[in-house]
Amino acid sequence: MATELPRKQVAIVGVGWSGGIIASELAKEGYECIGLERGSERKINDFIMQKDELRYAIRYELMQDLSKETLTFRNDQDMLALPMRQMGSFLLGTDLGGAGIHWNGQCPRFYPYDFEIRTQTIDNYGEDRIPDDMPLQDWGISYDDMEEYFAKFDETIGTSGEDNEMTAPRSTEFPTPPMKQTRSMKMFAEAADSLGLHPYISASANLSEAYTNPDGKTINQCMYCSFCERFGCDYQAKSDPLITVIPTALETGNFEVRTHSNVREIAYDGNQTDGVYFTDTRTGEDYFQPADVVILTSYVMNNTRLLLQSGIGDPYDPENETGVIGKNYCYQVMASAQGFFDEQFNLYAGAGALGGQVDDYNADNFDHSDLDFLHGGTIQLTQTGIRPIATNPVPPGTPTWGKEFKEASAHYFYRTLSLGSQGASLPYRYNYLDLDPTYTDSHGDPLLRMTYNFTEQDRNLAAHQSARLTEILEEMGANEVVSNPDIGDYNIMPYQTTHNTGGVIMGSDSETSAVNNYLQMWDCENLFVVGASAFPHNSGYNPTPTVGALSYRAAEGILSYLEDPRPLAE
Amino acid sequence: MAEENNQSGMTRRDFLKNSGLVVGGVVGGGILGSLLTNSFTDDTSPATDTEGDQTDQTGGDEQLTKARMFFKRQEDFRVLSAAVERIFPDDETGPGAIALAVPFFIDKQLAGEYGFNSREYMEGPFHEGAPTQGPQTGMRRREVFLYGVSRIQDIAQDQFGEAFFDLDGEQQDEILGHFQNAEVDMTGVTADAFFTMLRQATLEGVYADPVYGGNLNMDGWRIKKYPGGQMAFFDVIEADEFVEMEPISLHAHHT
């Protein structure tokens, strides 16, 4: 029997970027919020002098403990889904701050095209261009209406960057100037320029200079120490929830974080929620936390899983194309190319979001009339800082072990530059999330089941981007360029990116979406589901700023709802 | 070809002494301020001779960690050592896996979380699965390594009538190649999966921080001119020429 706790106005499930943003906005307005975080507490001192590749980058110190909970995976419905036993393709965060701690800090904004992708695709190319099995949807809100929330997120985190004619328009300047340029970034920019493209320095949450945000929180200047990706920042120079929104919320006195609290079910009477059931992971004791409003901010996987487990919203059925929960799971279509050079670059140095970028082949920035895919992807040369266990570049034909491998991997360690494209991931009828019929977590609750593969659209997009990457590397003067134009089937083991999206998507129609444009559930008006789970598709970009913007949008909606409870959209 | 400069590495203490220059106006508040205070305290303590420790890592206590925590049989450990030395051999590029203490690194790893797959999902039912579904074996790494090493020894005896560690390099490579190409029968795990694990563990032992028992004296890092966990590259990041520096390990930062 669950012990009932004192009622709160707002219960927030999961305290990372989204949970932290919403907590700070609500707590500042005087609302009593509790954040239920299933992981441990974390402090910024946890990240001081942790420059340890094996522990963090290889053994995933900051990531979810899969022995307690994972998901199952299959490429299609004919396969038996099996557990993701080890972390690989994507790295699920855990503990206070969530994946907002180990992110790289890439800060692009999604395009106006993204928010109205169905309408604009039809306008520009005709409805025939959208395949029958691609449930491509508008997001129920325009970029113009989202822009103020993007600006708000930039202000909170202090984004460093510069304008570019190929990126989404901005109403405000970048809070801080762009990051420094490395030699490889300059070579990239020169090559891109001579190919008629429009290079710029990537927008970054590793800050070019110290910055104090409107809440009075300071983010320090980046030292380019290279321990960003998969690490917490040594210097509080990478914006994360622990140095911004979480302390902002806590300092109001209206926000309480309860760690080790694994929410397993949302109470639901068929109309509204009255709170959440959780288990204290230290004692195994069950609790009920009553709340007037419940916010799910527990990442794509857990947002979807909690709704399915709680019977809220209609589960998506790919056969009949009915229901919404689990629909439009999307990812990111990655392409990459490596160039081998004579000279050595200082590649040990870097920052998570340090890079040069071009978007001439992203979104609808280029004509798709004669192409066999929609959308596109950003192209980047990043200098995140290479590390010796994970980085062993060798030219094709080199053995993978022994003397020759040893020599080549040492020789090319600083002589290899990689370019990557993050391609948009458009929805496919048979790519979706539901509950696994066999495998369970350590509580005995069913695991989430992912059914996902790359589509024809994805393969064509990747091949196109791969050719563009090769052109740029050749222009940069590489002696030899290696790329992989055929991405094959999606494989859950090799690391690709932690840009999982969809499952609880937003829109203007309750038949085809789970939440409205304030991320309020159509089927449960006092439940808001926030995060990249709301994306109806994934753009050719990193998702975090769009998650941040949607979180601010949701916070505005929640405040309005707390004043006057009602459906915020019809 | 870019000219190679030499620049001495910067420890945490050096960095903090200079951080007023690098971080500009932000020092004095928050965590950087408290770090400065700590480092000031460190300066008054006698146990902060980090430069000396860095150059003395093969002496003294370091050697006492070269002992087995996991492999019970000397024979198994000798097979493992011979195998990792073929994967990462001693040559003019630099020391090989044995000189870098990689076998002891692997032994220590297998004795702990890594060997028990502690943070991985190990519940059944178990099925082979498609290659896109990742490893599906229910065997833990400690079992896989013991089993794999014994299979290496079996094949050496069958094919050449001698212990694996007594064969010459070419013969050893031939046997490892059989594993890499999945030409050896194994139950519960495939030979190529074991080989992939062995290769990866070898590279980890060569390049992980010396705190784990491999990469002895940071000589693995020196093969790649990797500078280790430096405090900052603020002054190097824009350099056009390659800048080489002495590596720094966690030892310099944590003691």
Interface residues (C-beta under 8 A of the other chain):
Chain A: I44 N45 I48 M49 K51 D52 E53 L54 I58 R59 Y60 D65 L66 S67 T70 F73 R74 N75 M79 L80 L82 P83 M84 R85 Q86 G88 K180 Q181 T182 R183 E209 A210 T218 N220 Q221 M223 Y224 C225 S226 F227 D234 Y235 Q236 D342 E343 Q344 F345 N346 Y348 A349 G350 L354 G385 R387 P388 I389 N392 T400 W401 G402 K403 K406 E407 S409 A410 F413 Y414 T438 Y439 T440 D489 Y490 N491 I492 M493
Chain B: M1 A2 E4 R12 V22 V23 G24 G25 V26 G29 G30 I31 L32 L35 R86 I87 F88 P89 D91 T93 G94 E113 Y114 N117 S118 R119 E120 Y121 M122 E123 P125 H127 G129 A130 P131 T132 Q133 G134 P135 Q136 D173 L176 Q180 R199 T202 L203 E204 V206 Y207 A208 D209 V211 Y212 G220 W221 I223 K224 K225 Y226 P227 G228 G229 Q230 M231 A232 F233 F234 V236 I237 E238 A239 D240 F242 V243 L250 H253 H254
